[in-house]
Amino acid sequence: VQERDEMIEFIDMRGQLRPADWPADGEPQTNWEAPNEDIFSKSEKKWVAVGKTSDFPKNAAGAILYGETQLAVFNNEQRGEWYCTQNMCPHKQAFVLSQGIIGDSNGTPKVACPLHKKNFDLKTGAELDGDLKIITFQVKIDNDVVLVELPTEVEVDAILGTNGMRVKQTECIDLAEDAIKVKPASEMKAKASSTVLMAKPEKRQGGSTI
């Protein structure tokens, strides 16, 4: 089981701990910028099993851990669609998009960050009425198994890993403890606990694997 990664810095105030104040817009750790182009366009990808459809609430999302990266998987039952994005809202670098509200804006599926109501297109990752952007990944369902098309953990961690995104001044909640943890392929034979789901490459017809 992946160890808990503390994402919040607490400060001592009169003998009691509380989350540090939010950084102002424009200061470090705010308005994270996604790469201008598809950063993983040339990466070799595979379909990774991140859970069963029943693991994700209807018309809402669940958080998963892929290596050191938090991702949000959205089950939009009203549209019959699934999406996967980074879990970090780029506005304040808070890992909370999986707790956002799914909606629709003129036919565009969106998620509203629960903290400051920034709205993002769940298909393209673009902020609606703004300049921010989040990274998205393809999702498909196969026999009630949710599969996300992902590059290697090393590549994803280099861009989205929590070690490089740790928020030191925020009041956001830490989802790492509750996130579904996806184990690397090298540990696929290990016994899964109730909080751990295995990363399973999809099988092609004939028994070969991707």
C-alpha positions, 0 to 999 in steps of 0.5 A, a space after each residue: 500500500 502506498 504510504 500517505 503523502 501529506 499534501 498540506 502544510 499546517 502552522 502552529 497558532 497558539 498551540 493549535 495546528 491549522 492549515 496555512 493561509 492560501 497564497 494570493 493569485 500570482 504568487 508561487 503555487 498558484 495558476 499552474 500552467 499545463 503544457 501548451 501541447 499534448 505533452 504525452 502525444 509521443 508517449 507509449 501508452 497502455 490501458 490501465 485498469 483503475 477499478 470497477 464501474 461500481 467503485 465510482 459514484 454516479 454523476 460524480 468522481 473518485 480519486 485514484 493514485 497512479 504512481 505518485 500522481 492523483 487522478 480524478 475519474 468521472 462517471 457522468 451517467 446522465 450523458 453515458 460518458 466517462 472522463 479522467 483528468 488530473 486531480 489538481 485544480 491549477 488555480 491553487 494547486 489543490 487536489 480536489 477536482 474529484 470532489 467537484 460538481 459535474 455539470 453541462 455548459 451549452 452541451 459541454 461536460 464540465 467540472 466545477 472545482 469545489 473551492 473557487 468554482 473554476 470550471 473545466 471542460 472534461 473532454 479538452 481540459 480547457 477552463 471555461 471563461 478562463 486561461 487555465 487548463 488541466 490534463 485529460 486522459 482517455 477512458 473506456 469501459 470493458 465488462 464493468 472494468 474502468 480502463 484509463 489510457 496512460 503513459 508510464 508512471 515515470 512520465 506522468 509523475 514527472 508532470 503531475 506527481 504530487 512530490 513536485 506539486 505539494 501545496 504548502 499554503 492551502 486549506 485544501 483537504 488531503 485526498 491521498 488517504 482516500 484515493 484508490 491506489 493503483 499498483 504498478 505492473 511489477 506488483 500485480 501479483 501482490 495481494 490487493 487490500 480493500 483500498 488497493 486496486 491492481 493496474 492490469 494491462 488489457 488483454 488482446 484477443 488470443 491471449 496477448 497483452 498490451 
